[in-house]
Amino acid sequence: MTTKTTIDPKLAQWLDANDARVRDQLFEFLRIPSVSARSEHKGDVRAAAQWLHAQCARIGMQVETLETAGHPIVLAEWRQAPKGAPTVLVYGHYDVQPAEPLELWTSPAFEPTIRDGKIFARGSVDDKGQLWLHIAALEAHLATRGTLPVNVIVLAEGEEEVGSEHLAEFVKAHRERLKCDAVVISDSTMFAPGIPSILSSLRGLAYLQVDVTGPNSDLHSGMYGGAVVNPATALARIVASFHDADGRIAIEGFHDKVRPFPDAVRAGLRELPFDEREFMEHLDVQALGGEPGYSTLERLWHRPTCEVNGMLSGYTGEGAKTVLPGQAMLKVSCRLVPDQDPKEIAKLVERHVLKHAPKGVTVKVTELHGGHAWRAELDGPLYDAASRALEAAFGRTPVITGEGGSIPVVNDFATILGAPVLLVGFGLPGENAHAPDEWISVENLEKGMRAMACLWDEISKQQM
């Protein structure tokens, strides 16, 4: 008979007793408008790093704030575990997205507010709240026992929301110091309320801009229309060529290196409680589309995509202005799966665009940024430990999920440090990350702390 894992009662009691104080400290963190994308918030980003530095030092960790060419990295370490104990690196980010449009927030973006069991604030779920629950779980151990069962490194960056431009070089430069047996990241969601989840995959990204230039200025559509190639029409033709009539990506070579997911993984998706009709109702759409032969979850998590993110051309203001535009612009993102290389995909897209551009216009394709996909090997002691810790906190076995978005640093950690990565998040669908009224569930925050406190004990029992 298998013994059910439970959280150490002393840890649970400490978390209960300190719940209000831990939440108040999170609110302090959330009040700092650490928007990394805006130069006017550079001081606020540094203030968030300083605040986090002070909190990690307060609980008993050795802390440094290390400069990069961009925003600083907070590196906190506790290395006094028993000889032979594994070392775990916890990653998170203290920077946040811009809060605009401000008028769409029910309460101010940087004034945390609890409504209906949710904490509303920019950064509440992405990622300050999820990073903070790790700090609280570590404090629970150090406050009740004076020690941790594993060695821990906390690495918190301030550039995740602007592409983590300097993180990979930082990890490479500090490879020996960051050497670990596992990486743990909480910057994702659970499948549904009450259903803890372990993330098995992330899609990669190739993001491009297409500029189409025709005449040297906007022209009168009556005087020149029909004789001059219209850049907006040319761009529309290019966009229409990205997919065939069935919705499959028609860019030559795009699928050549796609590594299919195992049949067991596909079967596991069918067991998840996903309601397609409810999904459509939530989005207020009448039908779904996409690549034929795959379920909605497979299309969202396990298949590559090519999506238009924005188009701009000509006159779009109120009323009429009969112009033939001189320019047109497109933003396009390709979500990638193993083993697609973002630079190779960018080249394939560029070749396709140039091939389908009509004569009479000049086309330029610019690669803006990209990242590799990531897939976990879920057989191993790290995932066994996580499964037991999540069950102890949530009262049920976690499910295995995928994520359609991209977190490029995950692949960086896996490849540079050569350690398995555990992605276990406590957000929920509809949490409005990157949008007005971002929130995190109070219940998930509390159970997440317990799960992570339990995780350190469970990892210490494993042969990593």
C-alpha positions as CSV (number, residue, x, y, z in Angstrom):
1,M,0.0,0.0,0.0
2,T,1.4,3.4,-1.0
3,T,1.7,6.0,1.8
4,K,0.1,9.2,0.9
5,T,2.4,12.3,1.0
6,T,1.5,15.1,3.4
7,I,3.1,18.4,4.1
8,D,5.0,18.7,7.3
9,P,2.5,20.0,9.9
10,K,5.0,22.5,11.2
11,L,5.4,24.0,7.8
12,A,1.6,24.1,7.3
13,Q,1.1,25.7,10.7
14,W,3.7,28.4,10.0
15,L,2.1,29.2,6.6
16,D,-1.3,29.5,8.3
17,A,0.0,31.7,11.0
18,N,1.9,34.0,8.6
19,D,-0.6,34.1,5.9
20,A,-1.7,37.7,6.4
21,R,1.9,39.0,6.7
22,V,3.1,37.1,3.6
23,R,0.2,38.5,1.6
24,D,0.9,42.1,2.8
25,Q,4.5,41.7,1.7
26,L,3.3,40.5,-1.7
27,F,1.2,43.6,-1.9
28,E,4.3,45.7,-1.3
29,F,6.0,43.9,-4.2
30,L,3.0,44.4,-6.5
31,R,2.9,48.1,-5.8
32,I,6.3,48.7,-7.4
33,P,5.6,49.5,-11.1
34,S,8.5,47.5,-12.5
35,V,7.6,47.8,-16.2
36,S,10.8,46.7,-18.0
37,A,9.6,47.9,-21.4
38,R,9.4,51.6,-20.4
39,S,12.5,53.7,-19.9
40,E,10.6,55.9,-17.4
41,H,10.2,52.9,-15.1
42,K,13.9,52.0,-15.0
43,G,14.2,53.2,-11.4
44,D,11.1,51.2,-10.5
45,V,12.6,48.0,-12.0
46,R,15.7,48.5,-9.9
47,A,13.5,49.2,-6.8
48,A,11.8,45.9,-7.3
49,A,15.2,44.2,-7.5
50,Q,16.3,45.9,-4.3
51,W,13.1,44.9,-2.6
52,L,13.5,41.3,-3.6
53,H,17.1,41.4,-2.5
54,A,16.2,42.6,0.9
55,Q,13.5,39.9,1.4
56,C,15.8,37.1,0.4
57,A,18.4,38.4,2.8
58,R,15.8,38.7,5.6
59,I,14.9,35.0,5.4
60,G,18.5,34.0,5.7
61,M,19.8,33.6,2.1
62,Q,23.1,35.0,0.8
63,V,22.1,37.5,-1.9
64,E,23.8,39.5,-4.6
65,T,22.3,41.9,-7.2
66,L,24.3,41.5,-10.3
67,E,24.4,44.0,-13.1
68,T,23.8,43.2,-16.8
69,A,23.7,45.4,-19.8
70,G,20.0,45.8,-19.1
71,H,18.2,45.3,-15.8
72,P,19.9,43.6,-12.8
73,I,19.6,40.0,-11.7
74,V,19.0,39.1,-8.1
75,L,20.8,35.9,-7.1
76,A,20.0,34.4,-3.7
77,E,21.7,31.2,-2.5
78,W,21.4,28.8,0.5
79,R,24.1,26.1,0.3
80,Q,24.1,24.5,3.8
81,A,22.1,21.4,3.1
82,P,23.5,18.0,4.2
83,K,26.4,16.6,2.2
84,G,25.2,15.0,-1.0
85,A,21.9,16.9,-1.1
86,P,20.7,18.0,-4.5
87,T,20.9,21.7,-5.6
88,V,17.7,23.3,-7.1
89,L,17.6,26.5,-9.0
90,V,14.3,28.5,-8.8
91,Y,13.8,31.0,-11.6
92,G,11.3,33.8,-11.7
93,H,11.1,37.4,-12.9
94,Y,10.2,40.6,-11.1
95,D,9.5,42.8,-14.1
96,V,5.9,43.2,-15.4
97,Q,4.1,44.2,-18.5
98,P,2.8,47.8,-19.1
99,A,-0.6,48.3,-17.5
100,E,-2.2,50.2,-20.3
101,P,-5.0,50.7,-21.2
102,L,-5.5,52.0,-17.6
103,E,-9.1,52.9,-18.1
104,L,-10.0,49.2,-18.4
105,W,-8.8,48.3,-14.9
106,T,-11.6,48.0,-12.3
107,S,-9.1,49.0,-9.6
108,P,-5.6,50.7,-10.1
109,A,-3.1,48.3,-11.7
110,F,-0.5,48.9,-9.0
111,E,-2.8,49.0,-6.0
112,P,-3.5,45.3,-5.2
113,T,-7.1,44.6,-4.4
114,I,-8.9,41.4,-3.4
115,R,-12.3,40.6,-5.0
116,D,-14.1,37.3,-5.3
117,G,-11.1,35.4,-4.0
118,K,-8.7,36.9,-6.5
119,I,-5.8,39.3,-6.1
120,F,-6.0,41.9,-8.9
121,A,-2.8,43.8,-9.8
122,R,-0.3,43.9,-12.6
123,G,2.2,41.2,-11.9
124,S,0.0,39.3,-9.5
125,V,0.3,36.1,-11.6
126,D,3.0,37.0,-14.1
127,D,5.2,36.6,-12.2
128,K,5.6,38.3,-8.9
129,G,2.9,36.3,-7.1
130,Q,4.3,33.0,-8.4
131,L,7.9,34.0,-7.6
132,W,6.8,35.2,-4.1
133,L,5.2,31.9,-3.2
134,H,8.6,30.3,-3.6
135,I,10.2,32.8,-1.3
136,A,7.5,32.2,1.3
137,A,7.9,28.4,1.1
138,L,11.7,28.8,1.6
139,E,11.0,31.0,4.6
140,A,8.7,28.5,6.1
141,H,11.5,25.9,6.1
142,L,14.1,28.3,7.4
143,A,11.8,29.8,10.1
144,T,10.6,26.4,11.5
145,R,13.7,24.3,11.0
146,G,16.6,26.7,10.6
147,T,17.7,24.8,7.5
148,L,16.6,23.4,4.1
149,P,16.8,19.8,3.0
150,V,18.3,20.9,-0.4
151,N,20.6,23.6,-1.6
152,V,18.7,26.4,-3.3
153,I,19.6,29.1,-5.8
154,V,17.0,31.7,-6.6
155,L,17.6,33.6,-9.8
156,A,15.2,36.5,-10.5
157,E,15.6,38.6,-13.6
158,G,14.1,42.0,-14.7
159,E,13.9,41.5,-18.4
160,E,11.6,38.5,-19.0
161,E,8.8,40.8,-20.4
162,V,11.2,42.2,-23.0
163,G,12.7,38.9,-24.2
164,S,15.3,38.1,-21.5
165,E,17.9,39.6,-23.8
166,H,20.8,39.2,-21.3
167,L,19.8,36.1,-19.4
168,A,21.4,33.4,-21.6
169,E,24.8,35.2,-21.6
170,F,24.5,35.6,-17.8
171,V,23.8,31.9,-17.3
172,K,26.7,31.0,-19.6
173,A,29.0,33.3,-17.7
174,H,28.0,31.9,-14.3
175,R,27.5,28.3,-15.4
176,E,29.6,26.8,-12.6
177,R,28.0,28.9,-9.9
178,L,24.5,28.0,-11.2
179,K,25.3,24.3,-11.6
180,C,22.3,22.4,-10.3
181,D,20.4,19.1,-10.3
182,A,17.1,20.7,-11.3
183,V,15.4,23.9,-12.3
184,V,12.0,24.8,-11.0
185,I,9.9,27.6,-12.6
186,S,6.4,28.8,-11.7
187,D,5.3,31.1,-14.6
188,S,2.4,29.2,-16.1
189,T,-1.1,28.0,-15.4
190,M,-3.0,25.1,-14.1
191,F,-5.4,23.4,-16.5
192,A,-8.4,24.4,-14.4
193,P,-9.4,25.4,-10.9
194,G,-8.6,22.6,-8.4
195,I,-6.5,20.6,-11.0
196,P,-2.8,21.0,-10.4
197,S,-0.7,20.7,-13.5
198,I,2.9,19.9,-14.6
199,L,3.8,21.5,-17.9
200,S,5.4,19.1,-20.4
201,S,6.1,21.4,-23.3
202,L,6.4,25.0,-24.6
203,R,6.3,26.1,-28.1
204,G,9.1,28.2,-29.6
205,L,8.8,31.4,-31.5
206,A,9.9,33.1,-34.7
207,Y,8.6,36.7,-34.8
208,L,9.0,38.8,-38.0
209,Q,8.0,42.0,-39.6
210,V,7.2,42.3,-43.3
211,D,7.4,45.8,-45.0
212,V,5.9,46.2,-48.4
213,T,6.8,49.5,-50.3
214,G,5.2,50.7,-53.5
215,P,5.0,54.3,-54.7
216,N,7.1,57.0,-53.0
217,S,3.9,58.4,-51.3
218,D,0.2,57.7,-50.8
219,L,-1.6,58.4,-54.1
220,H,-5.1,59.4,-55.1
221,S,-6.9,56.1,-55.7
222,G,-8.9,57.5,-58.5
223,M,-6.0,59.0,-60.4
224,Y,-3.6,56.1,-59.9
225,G,-5.7,53.1,-58.9
226,G,-5.7,50.2,-61.4
227,A,-2.3,51.2,-62.8
228,V,0.0,51.2,-59.7
229,V,0.4,48.0,-57.6
230,N,-1.3,48.6,-54.2
231,P,1.1,47.6,-51.3
232,A,-1.9,46.7,-49.1
233,T,-3.3,44.4,-51.8
234,A,0.1,42.9,-52.3
235,L,0.4,42.2,-48.6
236,A,-3.0,40.6,-48.5
237,R,-2.0,38.2,-51.2
238,I,1.1,37.3,-49.3
239,V,-0.8,36.7,-46.1
240,A,-3.4,34.5,-48.0
241,S,-0.5,32.4,-49.2
242,F,0.6,31.4,-45.7
243,H,-2.1,28.6,-45.4
244,D,-3.8,26.3,-47.8
245,A,-7.6,26.0,-48.1
246,D,-7.7,23.5,-45.3
247,G,-5.8,25.7,-42.8
248,R,-2.4,23.9,-43.0
249,I,0.7,26.1,-43.2
250,A,1.7,26.2,-46.9
251,I,5.3,27.6,-46.4
252,E,7.6,25.2,-48.1
253,G,9.8,23.2,-45.7
254,F,7.9,24.6,-42.6
255,H,7.0,21.1,-41.3
256,D,10.2,19.3,-42.3
257,K,11.7,19.1,-38.8
258,V,8.6,18.8,-36.7
259,R,9.0,16.1,-34.1
260,P,5.6,14.5,-33.5
261,F,4.4,14.0,-29.9
262,P,4.1,10.3,-28.8
263,D,0.8,8.6,-29.1
264,A,0.6,8.3,-25.3
265,V,0.8,12.1,-24.9
266,R,-1.9,12.5,-27.5
267,A,-4.1,10.0,-25.6
268,G,-3.5,11.9,-22.4
269,L,-4.9,15.1,-23.9
270,R,-8.1,13.3,-24.7
271,E,-8.5,12.4,-21.0
272,L,-8.4,16.1,-19.9
273,P,-11.7,17.7,-19.0
274,F,-11.7,20.1,-22.0
275,D,-15.1,21.3,-23.2
276,E,-14.7,22.7,-26.8
277,R,-18.2,24.3,-26.7
278,E,-17.4,26.1,-23.5
279,F,-14.1,27.2,-25.0
280,M,-15.9,28.7,-28.0
281,E,-18.5,30.4,-25.7
282,H,-15.8,32.0,-23.6
283,L,-14.3,33.5,-26.8
284,D,-17.7,34.3,-28.3
285,V,-16.9,32.5,-31.6
286,Q,-19.2,30.3,-33.6
287,A,-16.5,27.9,-34.9
288,L,-12.8,26.9,-34.5
289,G,-10.3,26.5,-37.2
290,G,-6.8,25.2,-37.7
291,E,-4.8,22.3,-39.0
292,P,-6.9,19.3,-39.9
293,G,-6.4,16.0,-38.2
294,Y,-5.7,17.4,-34.7
295,S,-7.7,18.2,-31.6
296,T,-8.1,21.7,-30.3
297,L,-5.6,21.1,-27.5
298,E,-3.1,19.6,-29.9
299,R,-3.4,22.7,-32.1
300,L,-2.9,24.9,-29.1
301,W,0.0,23.0,-27.5
302,H,1.7,20.6,-29.9
303,R,1.4,21.9,-33.4
304,P,3.3,24.8,-35.1
305,T,1.4,27.9,-36.2
306,C,1.8,31.0,-38.4
307,E,-0.4,33.9,-37.2
308,V,-0.9,37.5,-38.3
309,N,-0.4,39.7,-35.2
310,G,-1.1,43.0,-36.9
311,M,-1.4,44.8,-40.2
312,L,-1.1,48.5,-41.0
313,S,-1.6,50.4,-44.3
314,G,-3.4,53.4,-45.7
315,Y,-6.1,55.5,-44.1
316,T,-7.9,54.0,-41.2
317,G,-9.4,57.0,-39.5
318,E,-13.0,58.2,-39.4
319,G,-14.8,58.8,-42.7
320,A,-13.4,58.4,-46.2
321,K,-10.0,59.3,-47.7
322,T,-9.5,57.8,-51.1
323,V,-5.8,56.9,-51.1
324,L,-3.7,54.2,-52.6
325,P,-1.2,53.6,-49.8
326,G,2.5,53.8,-50.5
327,Q,3.4,51.3,-47.8
328,A,2.0,48.3,-45.9
329,M,3.3,46.5,-42.8
330,L,2.7,43.1,-41.3
331,K,3.7,41.5,-37.9
332,V,3.7,37.7,-37.9
333,S,4.5,35.1,-35.3
334,C,5.3,31.5,-35.9
335,R,4.9,29.2,-32.8
336,L,7.3,26.3,-33.1
337,V,7.6,22.8,-31.8
338,P,10.6,20.5,-31.4
339,D,12.9,20.3,-33.5
340,Q,12.1,23.5,-35.4
341,D,14.9,26.1,-35.4
342,P,13.6,29.7,-35.2
343,K,16.3,31.1,-37.5
344,E,15.6,28.4,-40.1
345,I,11.9,29.1,-39.9
346,A,12.5,32.8,-40.3
347,K,14.5,32.2,-43.4
348,L,11.7,29.9,-44.8
349,V,9.1,32.6,-44.2
350,E,11.3,35.2,-45.8
351,R,11.8,33.0,-48.9
352,H,8.1,32.3,-49.1
353,V,7.1,36.0,-48.8
354,L,9.6,37.1,-51.5
355,K,8.3,34.3,-53.7
356,H,4.7,35.4,-53.4
357,A,5.3,39.2,-53.6
358,P,4.0,40.6,-56.9
359,K,6.1,42.7,-59.2
360,G,5.7,46.5,-58.6
361,V,6.5,46.5,-54.9
362,T,9.6,46.1,-52.7
363,V,9.4,43.7,-49.8
364,K,11.7,43.5,-46.7
365,V,11.4,40.8,-44.1
366,T,13.0,41.5,-40.7
367,E,13.5,38.9,-38.0
368,L,12.6,40.6,-34.7
369,H,13.2,37.8,-32.1
370,G,12.8,34.1,-31.5
371,G,13.3,31.1,-29.2
372,H,13.4,27.4,-29.3
373,A,10.6,25.0,-28.2
374,W,11.1,22.9,-25.1
375,R,9.8,19.4,-24.2
376,A,10.2,17.7,-20.8
377,E,11.1,14.0,-20.3
378,L,8.6,13.3,-17.6
379,D,10.0,10.1,-16.4
380,G,12.3,10.9,-13.5
381,P,12.7,11.7,-9.8
382,L,12.1,15.4,-10.2
383,Y,8.6,14.9,-11.7
384,D,7.8,12.1,-9.2
385,A,8.6,14.5,-6.4
386,A,6.6,17.3,-7.9
387,S,3.6,15.0,-8.4
388,R,3.6,14.0,-4.7
389,A,4.0,17.6,-3.5
390,L,1.2,18.8,-5.7
391,E,-1.1,16.0,-4.5
392,A,-0.3,16.8,-0.9
393,A,-1.3,20.5,-1.4
394,F,-4.3,20.1,-3.7
395,G,-5.6,16.7,-2.8
396,R,-5.4,15.1,-6.2
397,T,-2.9,13.8,-8.7
398,P,-1.7,16.5,-11.1
399,V,-2.4,16.3,-14.9
400,I,0.2,16.8,-17.6
401,T,-0.4,19.8,-19.9
402,G,1.2,21.7,-22.6
403,E,1.5,25.5,-23.3
404,G,1.0,27.2,-26.5
405,G,3.1,30.2,-25.5
406,S,6.9,30.6,-25.3
407,I,9.3,31.0,-22.4
408,P,12.7,31.0,-24.2
409,V,14.7,30.9,-21.0
410,V,13.4,27.4,-20.2
411,N,15.4,26.0,-23.2
412,D,18.4,28.1,-22.2
413,F,18.4,26.6,-18.7
414,A,18.0,23.1,-20.0
415,T,20.8,23.4,-22.6
416,I,23.3,25.5,-20.8
417,L,23.0,23.9,-17.3
418,G,22.1,20.4,-18.6
419,A,19.5,20.0,-15.8
420,P,15.9,18.9,-16.0
421,V,13.3,21.7,-15.8
422,L,10.1,21.5,-13.8
423,L,7.4,23.9,-14.9
424,V,4.7,24.0,-12.3
425,G,2.5,27.1,-12.3
426,F,-0.4,28.2,-10.2
427,G,-2.2,30.6,-12.5
428,L,-5.6,29.8,-14.0
429,P,-7.2,30.2,-17.5
430,G,-8.7,33.7,-17.8
431,E,-6.2,35.3,-15.4
432,N,-5.7,38.3,-17.8
433,A,-1.9,38.1,-17.7
434,H,-0.7,41.0,-20.0
435,A,-4.2,42.5,-19.9
436,P,-6.2,44.8,-17.7
437,D,-7.5,43.2,-14.4
438,E,-4.7,40.6,-14.1
439,W,-5.3,38.4,-11.1
440,I,-4.1,35.3,-9.2
441,S,-6.4,33.1,-7.1
442,V,-5.8,33.5,-3.4
443,E,-6.5,29.8,-2.9
444,N,-3.9,28.9,-5.6
445,L,-1.4,31.2,-4.0
446,E,-1.8,29.5,-0.6
447,K,-1.8,26.0,-1.9
448,G,1.2,26.8,-4.2
449,M,3.2,27.8,-1.1
450,R,2.3,24.5,0.5
451,A,3.2,22.5,-2.6
452,M,6.6,24.2,-2.9
453,A,7.3,23.8,0.8
454,C,6.6,20.1,0.4
455,L,8.6,19.9,-2.9
456,W,11.9,20.5,-1.1
457,D,11.3,17.6,1.2
458,E,10.3,15.3,-1.6
459,I,13.3,16.3,-3.8
460,S,15.6,15.6,-0.9
461,K,14.4,12.0,-0.8
462,Q,15.3,11.4,-4.5
463,Q,18.4,10.2,-6.2
464,M,18.9,13.2,-8.5
